[in-house]
Amino acid sequence: MEKTLQLQYNSTGKLAKALLLLGLSFGYFMVLLDMTVVSVALPAIRDELGGGISGLQWVVNAYTIVFAGLLLSMGVFADKLGAKRVYAGGLAIFLAASAISAAVSTLGALIGLRAILGIGGAALMPASLTLLAHAYPGSAERARALGIWAAVTGVAMAAGPVVGGVLVDSFGWRSIFLLNVPLAGISLIMTFLFVRETERKPWQSFDLGGQITAIAAIAAVLFGLMEGETYGWDSPIILAAFSLALLGAILFLIVEAKGKSPLLPLRLFRNATVSAGMIAGMAINIGLSGILFVLPLFFQQIRGLSAHIAGLALLPMMIPLAFNPILTGRIVARIGARIPMTVGFSLGAVGTLLQVWTEVNTTYAITLIGLLLIGFGASFTIPSLMAAVISSVPKEQIGAISGALNSSRQLGATLGVAILGSILSASKSFISGMHTSLIVTAVILFGGSLLSFAFIGRKQ
């Protein structure tokens, strides 16, 4: 009788943990789905609301600027207020802003709402990782859970271009935002039913100076990169933007070094895995987001594909992100993160270089192989990176370090769109600009491979 009750308890506990993991994965699934859905909707948004390459960059980056800038604070709020509260609040913001986005009539209004969506996304990410880390305290168990979490969110990246293409062609670009409404509602219900609140730390203070300087530095550098071609790279406004970015970065470091409760404790960077992981996170997202910005434009504007077919064309890059992270989680649990990360970055660099041979009439077979390599590369890199960085710090610092890691990744995503978009704008033709931007991306990814091999998981 006692054994039967114990088995029932274990079964119930396992089911509850599985539902908890699904609920946490589902919220971030929605965030990533929104990002990849938008990539194939950009030409349709420009046709109705106007704006050139710069306008499309702002549609993408208004979200990621706020996302990257607030992730550090949201990690602190997750510790201060409770991760479940912050996670649920992020879902509510995402639901409301998505519904309103479907009704806008100007590009400026859409960009503003994308920024509000960034607030919701920033709340979701560190809170979900904190809840996950508390639910799975063992390092091997956590690595496997992160692999499943990454796989579920990978499904969003796989489904985004295809679902987005079908919606845009069938119902218009506004439908991609309405899709978030039921998804956010379901995730809210699952969160309240299955997720336990973490211990609150109400005494923890908020680093307002660090937050202001971080946002100022990020917004200024990205404004300079995205508007440099419009105003002129030597114009006073662009030079002022880069100067403000530099000043903001310096002030951020000073505030964090001297503050009693910094958003980003700089002592964490004495850990080689943490320091290298931040740079690696930025590098992998520069590659992914830059490619997702450039290739949909190439498929639709140059190859003349519909949004639906363009989404299908991107599918080989997305499918590995849906299933391979589970395998990666098991590999990391056995041998550590360094080798999977090194291999992942190398595959991504080779796949990106293959895209450089793509011309208007090039066979899709080359594109297919390149996209598969990029997808497998990212699916090895991202779960390994997250497991390596989160496992390298004490449990009480998981909220801060998860916010910092994902802030670095989202900053990389924003830089990818800004840098590659600037290269496209400055080039004589789209094809030449695409080739240059892909070479730059491949170099960055190869650099991530060297960095991972040299520093990830090394003894201090």
N, C-alpha and C positions, 0 to 999 in steps of 0.2 A: 504493500500500500504506500509506504513512504517513498519507494523508488518510483512508483507511478506518479505521485504528486510532484516529485522532483523533475521527472521528464516533462510533465505538463508545464511546470514553471519555466524550464529551460526553453521549451518550444514557444511559450508565450513571450519570453524575453527576446528570443531570436526574432520572432515576428515583429515585435515592437521596434527593435533596432533596425530591422529591414525597412519598416514603414517610415521610421525617423530618417534614415538615409535617403529614402525616396523623396520624402518631403523637402529635405534640404537641397537635394539635387534638382528637384523640380523648379524651385524658385530661381536658381541660377540658370537652369535650362531656359527659362523665359528671358532672362537678361541676354544670354548669348544668342538666342533665337532672334531677338529684336535687332541685335547688331548685324547678324548675317543676312537677315531678311532685308534690311535697309540697303545692303550693298547692291542687290539687283534692282531695287526700286529707284535708284538715283536718276537714271535717264528720264523716267516717267515724272518724277518730282520736278526736274528741271524743265520739262516740257510744259507743265501746268503752272508752276510758281516762278519760273525764271531762274537766273543765276548761272554762271559759268562753272569752271573747275573750282574756283575759289568758293563759290556758294555751296557746291556739293561737299567740299572739304569741311565747311562749317556745319552742315547738316550732320555729318559723321562726328566731327570733333567737338561740337558743343556738348555732346554727351560725354565723350571721353575726357575732356578737360576737367569738367566738374567731377566725374567719376574718379579720375586719378588724384585730383586735388583734395577730395574729401575722404578717401579711403583711410588715411592715417587717423583722422578724427573719428571716423566710424568704428575703427578698431578700439579706440579709447572708450567711446560711448557704449560699445558692446560689453566692455569690462565694467563700466561705471553703472549703467542702467540695467544690464542683463541682456545677453545676446539674443534671447528669444524676442524680447520687446523691440529691439532695434531691427531684427529680421522682419517681424510682422509689420513694423512701420514702413520699412522699405517696400514691402509688397503693396501696402495701401497706396503709397505715393506712385508706384509704378502703374497700378491699376487706373488711378484717376488721370494721371498725365497722358497715358496711352489713349484713353477714351477721348480726351479733349484734342489730342493731336490729329485725330481722324477728321476733325471739323474745321481745321485752320484754313485760311484763304490767302495767306502771305508767307513768303519764305522766312521772313523775320520771326513771325509767330511760331513757325515750326522749329526754327533754331532755338528759340527761347524755351519751348516745351521739351526739346531734346536735352537742354541743360537741366530742367527739372527731373527728367527721367534719370539723368546722371546722379542726382541726389538719392533716388530710390535704389539704383544699382549699387552705389557706394555703400549704402546701409546693408544690402543683402550679402555682399561678398565676404567681408571679414567676420560678420556675425555667423554666417553659415559654417565657415571654417572653425571658428571657436566652438560652436555647438558640436561639430563633428569630432574635434579633438577631445572634448570632454566625454563624448559618448564612446569613443574608441581610444582608451588611454595607452594601450600597448603599442610600441613602435611598429611591429610587424602587422598587427591587426589594423592599425591606422593606415599603413601603406596600402593594404588591400582595400580598405574603405575609400581611400583617396582615389585608387584606381577605378573603383565602381563609380564614385562621384564624378570623376573626369570623363568616364565613358558615357554616363547619362547626359552630362552637359555636352559631350562630343556629338551626341545624337542631335542636339539643337543646332550645332554648327553644320552637321550633315543635312539636316532637314531645311535649314534656313533658306539657302538659295533656291531650292526646288519649290518649297511651299511659297516662298515669296514670289517666285516667278509665276506660279499658277494664280496666286491671288492678284498680282498686278495685271496680268493679261485678262483675267476673268472679271475682276471687280474694281480695278484701279488701285493706286498706291495707298489710298487711305485704309484699305482693308488690312494692311499689314499691322497697323496699330490696334485695330479692333481685336485682332487675334490675341493680344496680350490680356484682354479683360477677363475672359473665362479662365485663362491659365493662372493669372494672379489670384483669382477667387478660389480656385481649387487648392492652390498652394497655401493660401491663408487657412483654409479649413484643416488641411493636413498638419500644418504647423501647430495649431491650437490643440489638436487631438493627440499628437504623438511626440511632440518635442518638449523636453523639460527645460525650465529656465536655469541658467547658470547662476552662480553666486554673484551677487551685486557688490560693487565696490564704490559706494556713494561718496566716500572721502577722496576719491581720485580726482585731481583737478584737471581742468581743460586748458591746453596750451593755445590760447588765442593768437599770440604773436607768431608761433610756428605755423598755425593754419593760414593766417593772412599772408605771410611771406611765401609759403609754399604755393598757394593759389596764384599770387602775383607773379612769381617766377615762371610757373608753368604756362599761364595764360599769355604772358608777354613774349616768351620765346616762340610759342606756337602762332601768335599773331604775326610776329616777324617772319616766320617761315612761310605761312600761308598767304600773306599779303605782300611779300617782298617783290614779286613779279608785277603786282598791280601798281604799287606806289613807287617802285624802283628800289633796288637794294641799297643804294647810297642816299636815299631820301631821309630827311630829318625824322619822320615818324617811325621808319623802320629801324634806324640807328637808335632812336630813343627806346623802342621796344626791346631791342637786344641789351641795351644798357640797363633797363629796368629789370630784365631777366637776370642779368649778372648780379645786380645789386640785391635782388630778392633772394637769390641762391646764397650769397654771402651772409645776408642777415639771417636767413633760415639756419645756417650752420652755427652762427653765433648764438642765436636764441636757444637752439637745441643743446648746445654745449654748456650754457650757463643756467638753463631753466631747471627748476626743481622737479617738474613733471613733464618732461618733453614728449611731444608726439612720437618722436623717433629717437630713442636713446642711442647716442652715437657709440657708446661702448659696445653695442652689439656687433659693430663692424670690425671689432678686433677678431671676431670669428671669421676665418677665411671662407667658410661655406656660405655664411650670410652675405659677405661682401660680394663674392663671385656670383651668388645666386641672384642678387639684385640686378647686376649688370646682365646676367644671362636671361632673366625674366624680361628685361627691356628688349634684348636682342630678338628673342623668339617672337614677341608681339610686334616688333617693327616688321619682321618678315611676314607674319600671317596677315596683319591688318593692311599692310602696304599692298600685298598681292591681291587681297580681297577688294581693294579699291581700284586697282589698275585693270585686272582681268575682266570683271564684268563690263567695264567701259569698252574694252577691246572687243569682247564678244558681241556687244550690242551695237556700238557705233561703227566699228571697222568691219567686223564679220557680218553684220546685219542680222544677228540672231534675235529672236524674241526674248522677253524676260524669262519665260518658262524654259526655253531651250538653253539660254545662258546659265540658268540655275543648274540644269542637268549637266552642262559641260563642266561645272565646278565640282560636281559630286565626287569624282575620284579623290580630290584633296580632302573632302569632308568625311567620307566613309571610314577611313582608318581611325579618325578621332572618336568614332562611335564605339568601336569594339576593342581596339588595341590597348587603350589605357588599362583594361583589366589585366591583360598579360603583363604590361609594364609594372603594375602594382606588385604582382607576384615576383617579377624579376628583381625589383628594388628590395623587396622583403628578404630575398636570398643573398644578393651580391652587393647591394647598395646602389646609390644613384649615379655615381660618376660615369660608369661605362654606358648605361642607357642614355644619359644626357649627351655624352660625347658622340655616340652613334646617331642620336636623333638630330643634333645640329648638323652633322656631316651629311646625312641624307637630305635634309632641307636645303643645304647649300647646293648640292649636286642637282636636285630637282629644280631649283630656281635657275641655275645656269642653263639647264635644258630649255627653259622657256625663252631664253635669249635668241634661240634659232627660230622662234615663231614669227612668221610673216603673215600677210593677208591670206595667202592661199596655201599655207603650210598644212600638211596632213595633221589631223587631230591626234594621231598616234603619239607624236612627240609630246604634245601637250598632256595627253593622258598619262604617259610614263612620268613626266615631270611632276604632275599634280599628285600622283600616288606617292612618289618619294617625299614630297613636301608634307603630305598628310601623315605618312608613317613617321617622318622625322618629328613633327610636332607632337604626335601621340606618344612617342618615347620621351620627349623632352619635358613636357609640361607636368605630368604626374610625378616624374622623377625629381624635378626641380622643387615642386611643392613639398614632397616628402622629405627631401634633403634639408631644406631651410627650416621647416616647422620642427623637424626632429632634432635640430641642432641647438635649440634654445630651451630653457626651463619652461615648464607648463604655464607658469604665471605670466610669461611674456609672449604667449602664443597670439593673443589678440593684437598686440602691437606689431609683432613681426609679420603676421598674416596681412595686416593692413599695409605695412610697408612693402611687402613683396608684391601684392596686387596693385598697389599704387605704382610701383616701378613697371609692372607689366602694362597697365593701362596708359602710363606715360609713353611707353614704347609703342603701343597701338596708335596713340595720337601722333607721335613723331613719324611713324610709318606712313600715315596718310598725308601728313604735312610735307615730309621730305619728298616722297614719290610724286605727290601732286604738284609740288614746286618744280620738280624735274620735268614733268609733263608740260606744265605751262611754259617753261623756258625753252622747250625744244622746238625745232623747226617743223617736225611732224610727230604725230602720236606714236608711230612705230619706233622712231629713233628714241623718243623720250621713254617709251616702255622698255626698250632694250637697255638703256643707260640705268634706269631705275632698278631693273632686275639684277644687273651686275652689282650695283651698290648693295642691294639686299643680300645677294649671295656672299659678298665679302663680310658683311655683318654676321651672317649665320655661321660662316666658317670661323670667324673670330670667337663666336660663342662656343664652338666645339673645342678650340684650344683652351679657352678659359675654363671650361668644365673639366677637361682632363687634368689641368694643372692644379686646380684649387678645390673642387667639390669633394667633400668627404675626407680631406687631408687632415692629419693630426695637427693640432696647434703647436 
